[in-house]
Amino acid sequence: MKKILFLAFLLTCINAHSQQLFENSITFDPDEYWWGGVVAYGSRMPYLNTVKEFDLAMQNDNNQVVPLFVSDKGRYIWSDQPFWFEIGRNVLKLKSKYDRIEVKQGGKTLKDAYLAASNKYFPPTGTLPDSLFFTMPQYNTWIELMYNQNEKDILNYARAIVDNGFPVGVLMIDDNWQKYYGNFEFRPEKFSDPKGMIKKLHDMGFKVMLWVCPFVSADSKEYRYLSGKGYLLKKKNSQAPAIIQWWNGQSACYDLTNPEAFNYFVGLLKDMQNEYGIDGFKFDAGDNSFYNPRNIDSYKEDATSVDHTLAWAKIGLQFPFNEYRAGWKMGGQPLVQRLGDKNYSWDAVKILIPEMIAAGLLGYAYTCPDMIGGGQYSAFLNIKDDEFDQRLIVRSAQVHALMPMMQFSVAPWRVLDKEHITIVREMALLHKKFGNYILNRAKESAKTGEPIIRHMDYSFPNEGFAECKDQFMLGDKYLVAPVVTVSNTRTIKLPKGRWKDDLGKTYKGGQTITVDVPLNRLVYFELI
């Protein structure tokens, strides 16, 4: 009896030790501002208000999460493992199961802090995603076709891009082109000649990407094969495949921590490229919340949820044409990131700039600000002219135009009149005009690690820009100030120096100006 009690006591002690949490509180210095952790929290940054506890292991708010925080006083924190954070009144509270997280001093400014962290923990690789991402707009078939991806309508969508005078770039064919999840054959009732379709798209000048995910429909030949090979995640303490709930139902899932499963999946995608001429893939899902280690067993012992997100991201390194929405670390790698799907609203337009800035400060220089007008297809069904605000598409396109990338999904020619589509087309052409400049900034980022889109305080420290959320620097030369509200006027704060606006007017910096901005104008300034 005494032995049993002793063993029970010992197990209790071991369990208590295994659950130990390392806690730390970082008090903000006077007038110090912090950014970090969650790309989707960009509009809350710098963190001025309280933020309830956020678990980087199991939450991502539909976007990327990174174990990094940076401050405008040159301080930063980094952890190789996920942790919980909470913002209190002038304090950043941290909890970790792995180690105590300490603050480090990287210099005196936001730029110093970011570059110190980048150089040490996610240095640039010197390589880029394909250059077409930066020089031409992208197009995605999701909003127009939803789950009815089919050869006829995809070709019609592509032809309409050309016929309406929009620049040709990457075309992404979205979810439901395949027979079922885990299968890599085009649906024969929807695609009579997929190889011929890809050739026609190529002949029009498009590069073509396909939507893929790590899920596998149960009771399929692929499921049975993968299960037999041990390539699927397993139920906890079981040899049976785990069935995971995600937005399209319940499916099994590849265990990409298994090198054989990883290589097999890559091989399937390479076979698709060889057979059909596909240029690359949109890698959807991969969200950390799908991989709760309490419910699954993995090939990699003690794998965390984000180990699976990381393994999914590494698939994309095999393909220069790639895109991700969920992510964990991988800063500086040649992966295209996209902001999470936004609603069709002015509030959604307003958060594009701060979220893009947050992406850059978390190491994701090669990011696209969602789809123009948002990625929620329901907003574009049964449109009533008296209720649909066309200005929002225009202002959204203007935000995108001088970002590293811009992406269309809803067809402007379907939802806009002649006046508004003309402006949106001009924004697509403006992006093309700036393409070489943007690409060169991307090449610089691949060498230095610096963001392409930069917070004003990053570029101009100690000039009072810490709380600025509606203007940004494109590289070190252009200040961009889109309109993100229903108003046709806005105030712009110019840093020190001399600036020339998009109309050719020059300004002395160090002042705040109010500008009339008609719907057909995107305001930007060149540093002279």
TAWO-V74783 format. One record per residue. N is the residue number from 1. RES is the residue in one small letter. PHI is phi in degrees with one decimal (NA if undefined). NEAR is the number of other C-alpha atoms within 10 Angstrom. D_FIRST is the distance of its C-alpha to the first C-alpha in whole Angstrom. Layout:
# TAWO-V74783
N;RES;PHI;NEAR;D_FIRST / N;RES;PHI;NEAR;D_FIRST
This chain:
# TAWO-V74783
1;m;NA;6;0 / 2;k;-64.5;7;4 / 3;k;-64.6;8;5 / 4;i;-63.7;9;5 / 5;l;-64.0;10;6 / 6;f;-65.0;11;9 / 7;l;-64.2;12;10 / 8;a;-62.6;12;11 / 9;f;-63.5;12;12 / 10;l;-63.8;12;14 / 11;l;-63.4;12;15 / 12;t;-62.1;12;17 / 13;c;-65.3;12;18 / 14;i;-63.5;11;20 / 15;n;-63.7;11;21 / 16;a;-63.3;11;23 / 17;h;-66.3;10;24 / 18;s;-67.1;11;26 / 19;q;-94.4;11;27 / 20;q;-59.7;13;29 / 21;l;-110.6;16;32 / 22;f;-95.4;14;35 / 23;e;-116.4;17;38 / 24;n;-153.4;16;41 / 25;s;-124.5;17;44 / 26;i;-106.6;15;48 / 27;t;-80.4;13;51 / 28;f;-65.7;15;54 / 29;d;-68.8;11;57 / 30;p;-55.1;8;60 / 31;d;59.4;9;62 / 32;e;-98.3;17;59 / 33;y;-124.1;20;59 / 34;w;-124.2;23;56 / 35;w;-128.2;24;56 / 36;g;142.6;23;53 / 37;g;87.1;27;50 / 38;v;-135.0;27;51 / 39;v;-56.1;30;55 / 40;a;-69.0;23;55 / 41;y;-94.9;22;55 / 42;g;-53.8;23;58 / 43;s;-70.9;19;60 / 44;r;-89.4;18;57 / 45;m;-94.3;23;58 / 46;p;-62.4;22;58 / 47;y;-73.1;22;56 / 48;l;-97.7;16;57 / 49;n;-116.2;12;55 / 50;t;-67.3;14;51 / 51;v;-129.9;15;50 / 52;k;-69.0;11;46 / 53;e;-55.7;14;43 / 54;f;-124.1;18;44 / 55;d;-101.8;17;42 / 56;l;-65.3;24;43 / 57;a;-78.4;23;41 / 58;m;-122.9;20;41 / 59;q;-124.3;18;44 / 60;n;-148.8;23;48 / 61;d;53.8;17;50 / 62;n;70.3;19;52 / 63;n;-153.4;24;53 / 64;q;-81.4;28;52 / 65;v;-127.9;28;49 / 66;v;-141.2;27;49 / 67;p;-79.6;21;47 / 68;l;-136.7;23;50 / 69;f;-131.4;22;52 / 70;v;-133.7;31;55 / 71;s;-125.5;26;57 / 72;d;-77.7;25;61 / 73;k;-101.9;24;60 / 74;g;83.8;21;59 / 75;r;-96.5;24;55 / 76;y;-152.4;25;53 / 77;i;-129.9;19;49 / 78;w;-147.0;19;48 / 79;s;-142.4;17;44 / 80;d;-68.8;13;44 / 81;q;-111.4;18;41 / 82;p;-68.0;24;41 / 83;f;-148.3;24;40 / 84;w;-96.3;20;41 / 85;f;-132.8;22;44 / 86;e;-148.6;16;45 / 87;i;-103.7;20;49 / 88;g;-102.9;17;49 / 89;r;-78.7;12;52 / 90;n;60.1;19;53 / 91;v;-148.8;16;50 / 92;l;-107.3;19;48 / 93;k;-99.3;16;44 / 94;l;-126.7;21;42 / 95;k;-136.7;21;38 / 96;s;-139.9;19;37 / 97;k;-83.0;15;34 / 98;y;-109.6;16;35 / 99;d;-167.0;15;37 / 100;r;-74.4;14;39 / 101;i;-94.8;20;42 / 102;e;-107.5;14;45 / 103;v;-84.7;15;49 / 104;k;-121.6;15;51 / 105;q;-103.4;16;55 / 106;g;-108.0;21;57 / 107;g;153.8;17;61 / 108;k;-121.3;14;63 / 109;t;-130.3;20;63 / 110;l;-60.3;28;62 / 111;k;-61.4;26;63 / 112;d;-59.9;21;62 / 113;a;-62.3;25;58 / 114;y;-63.0;28;58 / 115;l;-67.1;23;60 / 116;a;-62.8;21;58 / 117;a;-66.6;24;55 / 118;s;-60.5;21;57 / 119;n;-62.1;13;58 / 120;k;-88.7;9;54 / 121;y;-114.6;17;52 / 122;f;-146.0;18;54 / 123;p;-64.3;21;58 / 124;p;-65.5;22;60 / 125;t;-96.0;15;61 / 126;g;84.6;16;65 / 127;t;-117.9;16;65 / 128;l;-125.5;22;65 / 129;p;-61.8;21;65 / 130;d;-55.7;17;68 / 131;s;-63.2;17;71 / 132;l;-62.0;18;72 / 133;f;-57.6;26;69 / 134;f;-92.8;28;71 / 135;t;-99.0;23;75 / 136;m;-134.6;26;75 / 137;p;-66.3;26;73 / 138;q;-109.1;24;71 / 139;y;-136.3;25;71 / 140;n;-127.3;27;68 / 141;t;-83.2;24;68 / 142;w;-59.5;23;66 / 143;i;-63.6;21;67 / 144;e;-75.5;19;70 / 145;l;-112.9;20;69 / 146;m;49.3;13;65 / 147;y;-88.7;13;63 / 148;n;-105.5;16;67 / 149;q;-67.6;22;67 / 150;n;-154.2;21;70 / 151;e;-59.6;22;73 / 152;k;-60.7;12;76 / 153;d;-73.7;15;75 / 154;i;-63.5;21;73 / 155;l;-65.2;16;77 / 156;n;-64.4;10;78 / 157;y;-62.3;19;76 / 158;a;-64.5;20;77 / 159;r;-63.9;15;81 / 160;a;-66.2;16;81 / 161;i;-58.3;19;79 / 162;v;-67.0;13;82 / 163;d;-63.5;9;85 / 164;n;-91.9;13;84 / 165;g;77.1;13;84 / 166;f;-88.5;18;81 / 167;p;-63.2;19;80 / 168;v;-86.7;21;78 / 169;g;-147.2;22;74 / 170;v;-80.1;22;71 / 171;l;-119.6;26;70 / 172;m;-104.6;25;67 / 173;i;-91.0;23;66 / 174;d;-91.4;23;63 / 175;d;-57.5;21;61 / 176;n;89.5;21;61 / 177;w;-77.1;24;64 / 178;q;-93.0;20;61 / 179;k;-62.2;14;61 / 180;y;-166.2;18;57 / 181;y;-70.1;23;54 / 182;g;93.5;24;53 / 183;n;-100.3;18;57 / 184;f;-123.9;16;60 / 185;e;-116.2;13;63 / 186;f;-64.6;20;65 / 187;r;-63.5;18;65 / 188;p;-65.6;14;69 / 189;e;-75.1;9;70 / 190;k;-107.7;18;70 / 191;f;-130.5;18;71 / 192;s;-78.2;14;74 / 193;d;-148.4;13;74 / 194;p;-60.6;20;72 / 195;k;-64.1;14;73 / 196;g;-65.7;14;76 / 197;m;-61.6;17;75 / 198;i;-62.0;21;73 / 199;k;-61.4;18;77 / 200;k;-62.0;15;79 / 201;l;-65.1;17;76 / 202;h;-62.3;16;77 / 203;d;-63.8;10;81 / 204;m;-78.3;16;81 / 205;g;106.8;16;79 / 206;f;-86.0;22;75 / 207;k;-98.5;22;72 / 208;v;-117.0;22;70 / 209;m;-120.3;24;66 / 210;l;-115.9;23;63 / 211;w;-70.9;20;60 / 212;v;-139.7;22;57 / 213;c;-143.3;17;53 / 214;p;-87.5;19;50 / 215;f;-90.3;24;49 / 216;v;-134.8;23;50 / 217;s;-65.3;18;51 / 218;a;-70.0;18;48 / 219;d;58.7;10;50 / 220;s;-125.5;14;52 / 221;k;-64.3;13;53 / 222;e;-65.6;17;52 / 223;y;-59.0;24;49 / 224;r;-65.7;13;48 / 225;y;-65.2;12;49 / 226;l;-65.5;22;48 / 227;s;-63.1;19;44 / 228;g;-63.7;12;45 / 229;k;-82.6;11;45 / 230;g;77.8;19;42 / 231;y;-95.4;25;45 / 232;l;-109.4;31;43 / 233;l;-59.4;27;40 / 234;k;-110.6;23;37 / 235;k;-59.9;18;35 / 236;k;-57.4;15;32 / 237;n;58.0;10;29 / 238;s;-148.3;10;32 / 239;q;-95.7;13;35 / 240;a;-82.6;15;37 / 241;p;-61.0;26;40 / 242;a;-76.2;20;39 / 243;i;-110.4;21;42 / 244;i;-108.3;19;43 / 245;q;-81.3;12;45 / 246;w;-139.4;13;48 / 247;w;-68.4;6;51 / 248;n;-107.1;8;53 / 249;g;123.4;9;50 / 250;q;-125.9;15;47 / 251;s;-145.6;21;47 / 252;a;-75.8;24;45 / 253;c;-147.8;27;45 / 254;y;-56.6;28;46 / 255;d;-100.2;27;43 / 256;l;-82.3;27;46 / 257;t;-76.5;22;43 / 258;n;-85.9;18;44 / 259;p;-56.4;14;47 / 260;e;-67.4;14;48 / 261;a;-64.7;19;48 / 262;f;-58.1;18;50 / 263;n;-67.0;13;52 / 264;y;-64.0;15;53 / 265;f;-62.8;18;53 / 266;v;-58.6;16;56 / 267;g;-62.4;12;58 / 268;l;-61.2;13;58 / 269;l;-67.3;21;60 / 270;k;-63.0;17;62 / 271;d;-63.3;14;63 / 272;m;-59.7;17;64 / 273;q;-62.2;15;66 / 274;n;-66.7;11;68 / 275;e;-77.9;11;68 / 276;y;-112.9;15;70 / 277;g;83.8;19;70 / 278;i;-63.5;21;68 / 279;d;-89.2;23;68 / 280;g;-177.1;25;64 / 281;f;-142.6;24;61 / 282;k;-92.9;23;60 / 283;f;-93.7;23;56 / 284;d;-92.7;18;55 / 285;a;67.5;21;51 / 286;g;81.1;24;49 / 287;d;-63.8;27;48 / 288;n;-60.3;26;44 / 289;s;-66.4;19;43 / 290;f;-74.7;20;43 / 291;y;-116.2;25;40 / 292;n;-69.0;17;37 / 293;p;-64.9;17;34 / 294;r;-70.8;11;32 / 295;n;-108.9;15;34 / 296;i;-132.9;20;35 / 297;d;-115.1;24;34 / 298;s;-123.3;24;37 / 299;y;-58.9;17;38 / 300;k;-77.3;14;38 / 301;e;-62.6;8;34 / 302;d;58.8;10;33 / 303;a;-62.9;16;37 / 304;t;-86.8;19;38 / 305;s;-56.7;24;40 / 306;v;-76.3;26;43 / 307;d;-63.0;20;42 / 308;h;-74.1;25;44 / 309;t;-59.9;24;47 / 310;l;-65.9;20;47 / 311;a;-62.9;19;48 / 312;w;-63.0;27;50 / 313;a;-64.9;25;52 / 314;k;-68.3;16;52 / 315;i;-57.8;18;54 / 316;g;-64.8;23;57 / 317;l;-66.4;14;58 / 318;q;-82.6;15;59 / 319;f;-135.7;19;62 / 320;p;-60.3;19;64 / 321;f;-97.2;26;65 / 322;n;-147.1;25;61 / 323;e;-154.3;25;60 / 324;y;-131.2;24;57 / 325;r;-116.8;23;56 / 326;a;-102.2;26;52 / 327;g;-158.1;28;51 / 328;w;-141.7;27;49 / 329;k;55.8;22;50 / 330;m;67.2;19;53 / 331;g;-58.7;24;55 / 332;g;80.8;29;58 / 333;q;-84.5;25;58 / 334;p;-78.6;25;61 / 335;l;-118.8;28;59 / 336;v;-82.9;24;61 / 337;q;-110.0;25;59 / 338;r;-133.8;25;60 / 339;l;-63.8;24;59 / 340;g;-62.6;22;58 / 341;d;-59.2;18;60 / 342;k;-109.1;19;62 / 343;n;-75.8;16;63 / 344;y;-89.2;22;67 / 345;s;-157.8;16;67 / 346;w;-67.4;18;69 / 347;d;-60.1;12;65 / 348;a;-68.9;16;64 / 349;v;-62.2;24;67 / 350;k;-65.9;20;67 / 351;i;-92.3;20;63 / 352;l;-61.7;25;65 / 353;i;-64.8;26;66 / 354;p;-63.3;25;63 / 355;e;-71.8;23;60 / 356;m;-64.9;32;62 / 357;i;-63.4;29;62 / 358;a;-61.4;29;59 / 359;a;-57.7;34;59 / 360;g;-62.4;24;61 / 361;l;-75.3;32;59 / 362;l;-106.0;30;56 / 363;g;101.0;27;57 / 364;y;-100.5;32;59 / 365;a;-72.2;30;62 / 366;y;-98.0;30;63 / 367;t;-120.7;28;63 / 368;c;-112.1;27;64 / 369;p;-80.5;27;65 / 370;d;58.9;24;64 / 371;m;-101.5;26;66 / 372;i;-63.2;28;70 / 373;g;89.1;30;69 / 374;g;102.7;27;66 / 375;g;-104.9;22;63 / 376;q;-90.9;16;63 / 377;y;-61.7;18;65 / 378;s;-62.0;12;65 / 379;a;-68.5;16;68 / 380;f;-111.7;19;70 / 381;l;-95.3;10;70 / 382;n;51.2;7;73 / 383;i;-66.7;11;75 / 384;k;-110.5;10;77 / 385;d;-55.1;10;80 / 386;d;-77.8;6;80 / 387;e;-114.3;7;76 / 388;f;-96.8;15;76 / 389;d;-89.3;16;76 / 390;q;-67.3;17;78 / 391;r;-59.6;18;78 / 392;l;-65.7;23;74 / 393;i;-61.8;26;74 / 394;v;-61.8;27;77 / 395;r;-66.3;28;75 / 396;s;-63.4;29;72 / 397;a;-62.3;27;74 / 398;q;-68.8;30;75 / 399;v;-62.3;26;72 / 400;h;-69.6;26;71 / 401;a;-55.7;27;74 / 402;l;-112.2;28;74 / 403;m;-90.9;24;70 / 404;p;-56.9;30;69 / 405;m;-143.8;26;69 / 406;m;-136.0;29;70 / 407;q;-136.4;27;69 / 408;f;-99.9;23;71 / 409;s;-136.6;23;69 / 410;v;-60.1;25;71 / 411;a;-76.9;19;75 / 412;p;-55.9;23;77 / 413;w;-70.6;16;80 / 414;r;-88.0;11;78 / 415;v;-109.6;17;78 / 416;l;-117.5;19;80 / 417;d;-83.0;11;84 / 418;k;-59.1;9;86 / 419;e;-61.5;10;86 / 420;h;-75.3;19;82 / 421;i;-68.0;20;82 / 422;t;-61.7;17;85 / 423;i;-66.4;20;83 / 424;v;-63.3;25;79 / 425;r;-60.1;19;81 / 426;e;-61.2;18;83 / 427;m;-68.9;27;79 / 428;a;-63.6;25;78 / 429;l;-70.3;18;81 / 430;l;-65.1;16;80 / 431;h;-60.1;27;77 / 432;k;-61.4;22;79 / 433;k;-60.8;15;81 / 434;f;-86.2;17;79 / 435;g;-54.5;22;77 / 436;n;-65.9;15;78 / 437;y;-63.8;18;77 / 438;i;-63.0;25;74 / 439;l;-61.0;21;73 / 440;n;-65.1;16;74 / 441;r;-67.1;22;71 / 442;a;-64.6;27;69 / 443;k;-64.3;17;70 / 444;e;-63.1;17;70 / 445;s;-60.5;24;66 / 446;a;-65.1;23;65 / 447;k;-97.2;16;66 / 448;t;-102.4;17;65 / 449;g;86.4;26;62 / 450;e;-70.8;25;64 / 451;p;-62.9;33;64 / 452;i;-81.6;28;67 / 453;i;-93.1;31;67 / 454;r;-123.7;27;67 / 455;h;-60.7;29;66 / 456;m;-58.4;25;69 / 457;d;-71.4;21;67 / 458;y;-63.1;23;66 / 459;s;-86.3;18;70 / 460;f;-133.3;19;71 / 461;p;-66.2;18;68 / 462;n;63.0;12;69 / 463;e;-116.8;14;72 / 464;g;82.9;12;70 / 465;f;-100.9;18;69 / 466;a;-54.6;22;65 / 467;e;-96.5;14;65 / 468;c;-76.4;16;68 / 469;k;-126.8;22;66 / 470;d;-122.1;22;69 / 471;q;-147.4;24;71 / 472;f;-155.0;26;70 / 473;m;-101.6;26;71 / 474;l;-98.2;23;72 / 475;g;65.7;21;72 / 476;d;-108.3;14;74 / 477;k;-112.7;13;77 / 478;y;-117.5;18;77 / 479;l;-99.4;27;76 / 480;v;-114.9;25;75 / 481;a;-133.1;22;75 / 482;p;-68.8;26;75 / 483;v;-84.9;26;75 / 484;v;-123.9;23;72 / 485;t;-132.5;16;73 / 486;v;-74.4;12;76 / 487;s;-74.1;11;78 / 488;n;-104.6;13;81 / 489;t;-131.4;14;81 / 490;r;-157.5;17;78 / 491;t;-97.4;13;78 / 492;i;-134.4;19;77 / 493;k;-99.9;19;76 / 494;l;-95.7;20;78 / 495;p;-68.3;22;77 / 496;k;-61.9;13;79 / 497;g;119.7;11;82 / 498;r;-114.5;15;84 / 499;w;-130.8;21;83 / 500;k;-117.6;17;85 / 501;d;-85.5;17;84 / 502;d;-65.5;13;85 / 503;l;-96.8;10;88 / 504;g;94.3;10;89 / 505;k;-82.0;9;89 / 506;t;-102.2;15;88 / 507;y;-135.4;17;86 / 508;k;-84.2;12;85 / 509;g;-74.1;15;82 / 510;g;77.3;13;80 / 511;q;-141.2;11;81 / 512;t;-107.9;11;79 / 513;i;-120.1;12;82 / 514;t;-111.3;10;82 / 515;v;-126.1;12;83 / 516;d;-80.3;12;84 / 517;v;-128.8;15;83 / 518;p;-60.1;12;84 / 519;l;-58.2;18;82 / 520;n;-89.6;17;84 / 521;r;-121.0;19;83 / 522;l;-107.9;23;80 / 523;v;-85.0;21;80 / 524;y;-147.5;20;79 / 525;f;-128.3;22;81 / 526;e;-105.2;18;81 / 527;l;-73.2;17;81 / 528;i;-87.5;11;84
